Amino acid sequence: MNAMSEGNPRRRGPTLRRTGERAKCRFCSRSLPRPARREDALHANLPRGACACGATFVVDPTGRNGGVALVEALTDAAAGDRGKASYMVPGRDYNDFIENYEPRAHRYIPGFRGYRRGMARLYLVKLIEVEESDTSDPSVPSG
């Protein structure tokens, strides 16, 4: 007889993937909804979602398509304008958080920074809103 049939409980994946905090928005601390599948055929394997505060997120299930996932998150935040999204600069136009993510449990996986083979990543992006300057201000030179 093997050890599994002698009454030892069967483990359901690494303990690491069963722990961690529930996926929440890093900008407003609200709980994030589960990501939904994209309708477009180009990147249908990158599910997306949005928070009530205006942040958008994309999940890269393999952890290997980070650039594509970030561009898709920026495109979603820019209301589908891929041209605008491609010229955005972090810290000036948007803020982002990249988290290791367990899609089945909808949780962040703590303890790792950087790439982990086979670990999904959640890319959370929020645009920085720029206040429109008042053009009638006399201290602004015209011209």
C-alpha positions as CSV (number, residue, x, y, z in Angstrom):
1,M,0.0,0.0,0.0
2,N,1.1,3.5,-0.7
3,A,1.1,6.4,1.8
4,M,-2.0,8.0,0.2
5,S,-4.2,5.0,0.8
6,E,-3.2,4.7,4.5
7,G,-5.4,7.6,5.6
8,N,-3.1,10.5,4.9
9,P,-5.2,13.4,3.6
10,R,-4.5,14.4,0.0
11,R,-3.0,17.9,-0.4
12,R,-4.8,20.2,-2.7
13,G,-1.9,22.2,-4.1
14,P,0.9,24.0,-2.4
15,T,0.1,25.8,0.8
16,L,1.4,29.0,-0.8
17,R,-1.5,29.0,-3.2
18,R,-4.1,28.5,-0.5
19,T,-3.0,31.5,1.5
20,G,-2.8,35.2,0.7
21,E,-5.1,38.1,0.8
22,R,-8.3,38.4,-1.3
23,A,-7.7,40.4,-4.5
24,K,-8.4,44.0,-3.8
25,C,-7.7,47.3,-5.5
26,R,-4.4,48.8,-4.3
27,F,-5.8,52.3,-5.0
28,C,-9.1,52.3,-3.0
29,S,-8.9,49.0,-1.0
30,R,-12.2,47.7,-2.4
31,S,-12.5,44.0,-3.3
32,L,-11.9,43.4,-7.0
33,P,-14.5,41.5,-9.0
34,R,-13.4,38.3,-10.7
35,P,-11.9,39.0,-14.1
36,A,-14.1,38.3,-17.1
37,R,-13.1,36.8,-20.5
38,R,-12.4,39.3,-23.2
39,E,-14.6,39.4,-26.3
40,D,-11.9,40.3,-28.8
41,A,-10.2,37.3,-30.4
42,L,-6.7,38.9,-30.3
43,H,-6.1,38.6,-26.6
44,A,-9.0,36.4,-25.4
45,N,-6.7,34.6,-23.0
46,L,-6.1,37.7,-20.9
47,P,-9.2,38.2,-18.7
48,R,-9.9,41.7,-17.5
49,G,-12.0,43.7,-15.0
50,A,-12.4,47.1,-13.4
51,C,-12.8,48.5,-10.0
52,A,-15.5,51.1,-9.1
53,C,-12.7,53.7,-8.5
54,G,-11.8,53.6,-12.2
55,A,-8.8,51.3,-12.0
56,T,-8.6,48.5,-14.6
57,F,-6.9,45.2,-14.4
58,V,-5.8,42.3,-16.7
59,V,-4.7,38.9,-15.6
60,D,-1.9,37.1,-17.3
61,P,-2.5,33.4,-16.5
62,T,0.9,32.2,-17.5
63,G,3.0,35.1,-16.1
64,R,4.9,35.3,-19.3
65,N,3.0,37.9,-21.3
66,G,3.6,40.9,-19.0
67,G,4.1,43.4,-21.7
68,V,1.0,42.5,-23.6
69,A,-1.0,42.4,-20.3
70,L,0.2,45.8,-19.3
71,V,-0.6,47.3,-22.7
72,E,-4.1,45.8,-22.6
73,A,-4.7,47.2,-19.1
74,L,-3.6,50.6,-20.3
75,T,-5.8,50.3,-23.4
76,D,-8.8,49.4,-21.2
77,A,-8.1,52.4,-18.9
78,A,-7.8,54.7,-22.0
79,A,-11.3,53.6,-23.1
80,G,-9.9,51.4,-25.9
81,D,-7.6,54.0,-27.4
82,R,-4.5,51.9,-28.1
83,G,-2.6,54.8,-29.6
84,K,-3.0,56.9,-26.4
85,A,-2.1,53.8,-24.3
86,S,1.2,53.2,-26.1
87,Y,2.5,56.7,-25.3
88,M,1.7,56.7,-21.6
89,V,4.5,57.0,-19.1
90,P,4.4,55.4,-15.6
91,G,4.2,57.9,-12.8
92,R,3.2,60.7,-15.2
93,D,0.1,59.2,-16.9
94,Y,-0.7,56.2,-14.8
95,N,0.1,54.3,-11.6
96,D,0.3,50.5,-11.6
97,F,0.6,47.5,-9.3
98,I,1.7,44.0,-10.4
99,E,0.7,41.2,-8.1
100,N,1.3,37.4,-8.2
101,Y,-2.2,36.0,-8.4
102,E,-4.1,32.8,-7.9
103,P,-7.1,32.9,-10.3
104,R,-9.1,30.0,-8.9
105,A,-9.0,31.4,-5.3
106,H,-9.0,35.0,-6.5
107,R,-6.2,35.9,-4.1
108,Y,-2.9,37.6,-4.2
109,I,0.1,35.3,-3.5
110,P,2.4,36.8,-0.9
111,G,6.1,36.6,-0.5
112,F,7.3,36.8,-4.1
113,R,8.4,39.8,-6.2
114,G,9.3,39.4,-9.8
115,Y,8.7,36.5,-12.2
116,R,7.8,33.1,-10.9
117,R,7.5,30.3,-13.4
118,G,3.9,29.3,-14.1
119,M,2.4,31.9,-11.6
120,A,-0.4,34.1,-12.9
121,R,0.1,37.9,-12.6
122,L,-2.5,40.6,-12.1
123,Y,-1.8,44.0,-13.7
124,L,-3.7,46.8,-12.0
125,V,-3.6,50.3,-13.6
126,K,-5.2,53.6,-12.8
127,L,-4.8,56.8,-14.9
128,I,-3.5,59.9,-13.2
129,E,-6.1,62.6,-13.7
130,V,-4.6,65.9,-14.7
131,E,-6.4,69.1,-13.7
132,E,-7.1,71.4,-16.6
133,S,-5.2,74.7,-16.2
134,D,-7.2,77.9,-16.3
135,T,-6.3,79.6,-19.6
136,S,-7.6,83.0,-18.3
137,D,-4.7,83.1,-15.7
138,P,-2.7,86.3,-16.4
139,S,0.5,84.7,-15.1
140,V,0.5,82.3,-18.0
141,P,2.3,83.8,-21.0
142,S,0.3,83.7,-24.2
143,G,1.7,83.0,-27.4
